[in-house]
Amino acid sequence: MKRLLLIGVAALALAGQAFAQAPATLLNASYDVARELFAAENEAFVKQHPGVTVDQSHAGTSKQARAIVEGLEADVVTFNQVTDIDFLVKNGFVAADWQKNFANNASPFYSFPSFLVRAGNPKHIKDWNDLVRDDVKVIFPNPKTSGNARYTYLAATAYAKEAFKDDPEKVQAFVKKIFDNVPVFDTGGRAATTTFVEREIGDVIITFEAETRSIAKQYGTDKFESVVPSVSLLAEFPVAVVDKVVDKRGSRDLAKSYLDFLYTEEGQRIAAQFGHRVHNEKVAAEFKDQFPEIRLVNVDDVFGGWKKIQAEHFASGATLDTLYGAR
């Protein structure tokens, strides 16, 4: 009995030592325009986990994914594009079944490409077809470096596929004209916001609905107004534990708890307050009046899924290269 007691005490001591040695910090690598959202999410999470620190890294998600492969030790990613997490899967940093680890295909909230125009909407911009007019200058970041902009490119393409009955030449010409109307391609969404708001370049900025609401709130609804197009593309915000990093650091449990928090009622309410549409029915009902109705299409129905998109649109020499290089 004495020997069993000693073994039990030793086991508890080892468990306590392991707990004490578990990391109390996390690094979340996220997309460019999510700074304020995750500052609020982190503050709420830390209140529930005293002693824990959550650090943030923000940039275009394609750039973030490459940085992780090159050595950035992010415990979790909160991205805006599935293909960038798939890039981490391909390089052995994230498990292939990552979308099964959290609800809604590992997307705690969602949005879509939307428009923000200057007060009074002087160019009368209402829908995607207005963006090809010669008198309209459009602002969005470089689709080669920004997941935000890739959604804009795909949403414009989806609109054109409907408008021109899937005629490939007309679709490509439509999207190319939008590209031609972009005076400067910034590397990320936040830089594009600076170009539009502070440098006062462009008539309309295309970014996630959540960002349009944030800009109008920050700079004044007397200066900007949101315009929701007739149709847009569902933009999911996938999250994942970076397995290779958390296994090295011993931070898996804390990393999972952090991403789980985004699905809680509190985490969902914070997301909704920052303009994101959420899956929690109770929270969604609370914010229903703040979100106008819109018809959203998805990548599976329009493009055949992300793998096909990657091959046909984003791979080297694919459609995006053709359009971007031709401008």
C-alpha positions in Angstrom: 0.0 0.0 0.0 2.8 2.4 0.9 4.5 1.7 -2.4 1.3 2.4 -4.3 0.9 5.6 -2.4 4.4 6.7 -3.3 3.8 5.9 -7.0 0.6 7.9 -6.9 2.3 10.9 -5.3 5.1 10.7 -7.9 2.6 10.5 -10.8 0.8 13.6 -9.5 4.0 15.4 -9.1 5.0 14.6 -12.7 1.6 15.7 -13.9 1.9 19.0 -12.0 5.4 19.5 -13.4 4.2 18.9 -17.0 1.3 21.3 -16.5 3.7 23.9 -15.1 5.9 23.5 -18.1 3.1 23.8 -20.6 3.4 27.0 -22.7 1.3 29.9 -21.5 1.6 31.8 -24.8 0.1 31.3 -28.2 0.8 32.8 -31.6 -2.2 33.3 -33.9 -1.2 33.9 -37.5 -4.2 35.7 -39.1 -5.3 37.7 -42.1 -4.6 41.4 -42.6 -7.9 43.1 -41.7 -8.6 41.0 -38.6 -6.5 43.0 -36.1 -9.3 44.6 -34.1 -11.5 41.4 -34.2 -8.8 39.2 -32.7 -7.7 41.9 -30.2 -11.2 41.6 -28.8 -11.4 37.8 -29.0 -8.0 37.5 -27.3 -8.9 39.8 -24.5 -12.0 37.8 -23.8 -10.2 34.5 -24.0 -7.4 35.6 -21.7 -10.0 36.6 -19.1 -11.1 33.0 -19.0 -7.5 31.8 -18.9 -5.5 33.9 -16.4 -1.8 33.9 -17.1 -2.1 33.1 -20.8 -0.9 35.5 -23.5 -2.1 35.4 -27.1 0.2 37.1 -29.6 -0.9 38.0 -33.1 0.7 38.1 -36.5 -1.2 39.8 -39.4 -0.6 39.8 -43.1 -2.1 38.4 -46.3 -2.8 34.7 -45.5 -0.8 33.4 -48.4 2.2 35.3 -47.0 1.4 34.0 -43.6 1.3 30.4 -44.8 4.7 30.8 -46.4 6.1 32.4 -43.3 5.0 29.4 -41.2 6.7 27.0 -43.6 9.8 29.2 -43.4 9.9 29.2 -39.6 7.2 31.4 -38.1 6.1 29.3 -35.0 2.3 30.0 -35.1 0.3 27.6 -32.9 -2.9 28.4 -34.7 -4.0 30.0 -37.9 -7.2 32.0 -38.4 -7.2 32.5 -42.2 -9.6 33.7 -44.8 -8.8 31.1 -47.5 -8.9 27.3 -47.5 -6.1 27.0 -50.0 -3.6 28.6 -47.6 -4.3 26.0 -45.0 -4.1 23.3 -47.6 -0.6 24.8 -48.4 0.3 24.0 -44.8 -1.1 20.5 -45.1 1.0 20.0 -48.2 4.1 21.0 -46.3 3.4 18.8 -43.3 2.4 21.5 -40.8 -1.4 20.8 -40.5 -3.2 17.5 -40.6 -5.1 16.6 -43.8 -8.4 16.2 -41.9 -8.2 19.7 -40.3 -11.7 20.7 -41.4 -13.2 17.9 -39.3 -11.7 19.2 -36.1 -14.1 22.1 -35.7 -17.7 22.8 -36.7 -18.9 24.3 -40.0 -15.8 22.9 -41.9 -13.6 24.7 -39.3 -15.1 28.1 -40.1 -16.5 29.8 -37.0 -17.9 32.8 -38.9 -18.3 34.0 -42.5 -18.6 37.1 -44.7 -18.4 38.0 -48.4 -16.9 40.6 -50.7 -18.9 43.8 -50.5 -18.5 47.5 -51.5 -17.7 50.7 -49.6 -18.2 54.0 -51.4 -17.8 57.6 -50.5 -20.7 59.5 -48.9 -23.7 60.0 -51.2 -22.3 57.4 -53.6 -21.4 60.0 -56.2 -20.7 57.4 -58.9 -24.0 55.5 -58.2 -22.2 52.2 -57.7 -24.7 49.5 -57.0 -23.4 46.2 -58.4 -20.5 44.4 -60.0 -21.4 45.7 -63.5 -20.7 49.3 -62.3 -17.1 48.4 -61.6 -16.3 48.0 -65.3 -17.3 51.6 -66.2 -14.5 53.9 -67.4 -15.3 56.5 -64.8 -15.0 54.2 -61.8 -11.7 53.5 -60.0 -11.7 50.3 -57.9 -9.6 49.5 -54.9 -8.7 46.0 -53.7 -5.4 44.4 -52.9 -3.2 42.1 -55.0 -4.9 38.7 -55.4 -1.4 37.1 -55.5 -0.7 38.0 -51.9 -4.2 38.6 -50.4 -6.9 36.0 -49.6 -9.3 38.9 -49.3 -8.6 39.9 -52.9 -8.8 36.4 -54.2 -12.4 36.3 -52.9 -13.0 39.6 -54.7 -11.6 38.0 -57.9 -13.8 34.9 -57.5 -16.9 36.9 -56.6 -16.5 39.1 -59.7 -16.0 36.0 -61.8 -19.1 34.3 -60.3 -21.2 37.4 -61.2 -19.8 37.4 -64.7 -20.4 33.7 -65.2 -24.1 34.3 -64.4 -24.4 37.5 -66.4 -22.7 36.1 -69.5 -24.1 32.5 -69.3 -20.7 31.1 -68.6 -19.1 32.4 -71.8 -15.4 32.2 -70.9 -14.2 35.0 -73.2 -16.8 37.4 -71.9 -16.2 36.4 -68.3 -12.5 37.0 -68.6 -13.0 40.3 -70.4 -15.3 41.5 -67.6 -12.9 40.6 -64.8 -9.9 42.0 -66.8 -11.7 45.3 -67.1 -12.2 45.5 -63.3 -8.4 44.8 -62.9 -7.7 47.6 -65.4 -9.7 50.0 -63.2 -7.5 49.3 -60.2 -5.0 52.2 -59.9 -2.8 50.4 -57.3 -2.5 46.9 -56.0 -1.5 46.9 -52.3 -0.2 43.7 -50.8 -3.0 43.3 -48.2 -6.5 44.4 -47.2 -5.4 46.9 -44.6 -3.0 48.7 -46.9 -5.9 48.9 -49.5 -8.1 50.5 -46.8 -5.3 53.1 -46.2 -5.2 53.8 -50.0 -8.9 54.3 -50.2 -9.6 56.1 -46.9 -6.4 58.1 -46.1 -4.9 58.6 -49.5 -8.4 59.1 -51.0 -7.7 57.1 -54.1 -10.6 55.3 -55.8 -14.4 55.5 -55.9 -15.1 52.1 -54.3 -13.2 49.6 -52.2 -14.1 45.9 -52.3 -13.4 44.0 -49.2 -15.2 41.7 -46.7 -18.5 43.1 -45.5 -17.1 43.0 -42.0 -14.3 45.4 -43.1 -16.7 47.8 -44.8 -18.7 48.1 -41.6 -15.5 48.6 -39.6 -14.2 51.4 -41.9 -17.6 53.2 -41.8 -17.7 52.9 -38.0 -14.1 54.1 -37.5 -14.0 56.9 -40.0 -17.7 58.0 -39.9 -20.8 57.0 -41.7 -21.0 60.6 -42.9 -17.9 59.9 -45.0 -18.6 56.4 -46.3 -21.5 54.1 -46.9 -21.8 50.4 -47.5 -23.2 48.9 -50.7 -24.2 45.3 -50.8 -24.2 43.9 -54.3 -26.9 41.7 -55.7 -24.9 38.5 -55.3 -21.5 37.7 -53.8 -19.4 34.7 -52.9 -19.5 33.1 -49.5 -16.2 33.8 -47.7 -15.5 31.3 -45.0 -12.8 32.0 -42.4 -11.1 28.6 -41.8 -9.1 27.9 -38.6 -6.7 25.2 -37.7 -4.2 24.1 -35.1 -0.7 24.0 -36.6 0.2 20.5 -35.6 3.9 20.6 -36.3 4.3 23.7 -34.1 2.1 22.7 -31.1 3.7 19.2 -31.0 7.1 20.9 -30.7 6.0 23.5 -28.1 3.5 21.3 -26.2 0.8 23.8 -26.7 -1.9 21.7 -28.4 -4.5 21.8 -25.6 -4.2 25.6 -25.2 -4.4 26.0 -29.0 -7.5 23.9 -29.3 -9.1 25.8 -26.4 -8.4 29.0 -28.1 -10.1 28.0 -31.4 -13.0 26.4 -29.5 -13.6 29.8 -27.8 -14.4 31.3 -31.2 -17.4 29.0 -31.4 -18.7 29.9 -27.9 -21.6 32.3 -27.5 -19.2 35.0 -26.3 -16.7 34.4 -29.1 -19.6 34.5 -31.7 -21.0 37.7 -30.2 -17.6 39.4 -30.5 -17.4 38.3 -34.1 -20.9 39.7 -34.9 -20.0 43.0 -33.2 -17.1 43.3 -35.6 -19.4 42.8 -38.6 -19.0 39.0 -39.2 -22.0 36.8 -39.8 -22.1 33.9 -37.3 -23.4 30.4 -37.1 -24.7 30.5 -33.5 -28.5 30.9 -33.9 -29.0 32.9 -30.8 -26.3 35.4 -31.6 -27.3 35.6 -35.3 -30.9 36.4 -34.2 -29.6 39.2 -31.9 -27.8 40.9 -34.8 -30.3 40.0 -37.6 -31.4 43.6 -38.2 -27.8 44.8 -38.8 -27.1 42.5 -41.7 -29.0 43.0 -45.0 -30.1 40.0 -47.0 -27.9 38.9 -49.9 -27.7 35.9 -52.2 -24.5 34.1 -51.6 -23.0 31.5 -53.9 -20.2 29.1 -52.9 -17.0 27.9 -54.5 -18.3 24.3 -54.8 -21.3 25.2 -56.9 -19.7 27.8 -59.1 -16.1 26.6 -59.4 -16.1 22.9 -58.4 -14.3 23.4 -55.2 -11.0 24.8 -54.0 -8.7 22.2 -55.6 -10.1 23.0 -59.0 -9.9 26.7 -58.3 -6.3 26.4 -57.3 -5.5 24.5 -60.5 -7.5 26.7 -62.9 -7.2 30.1 -61.4 -4.3 30.5 -58.9 -1.6 28.1 -60.1 1.4 29.5 -61.9 0.3 30.4 -65.5 -3.4 29.9 -64.7 -6.2 32.5 -65.3 -5.2 34.9 -62.5 -1.7 35.2 -63.9 -3.1 35.8 -67.4 -5.4 38.6 -66.1 -2.9 40.2 -63.7 -0.1 40.1 -66.2 -2.2 41.6 -69.0 -3.2 44.7 -67.1 
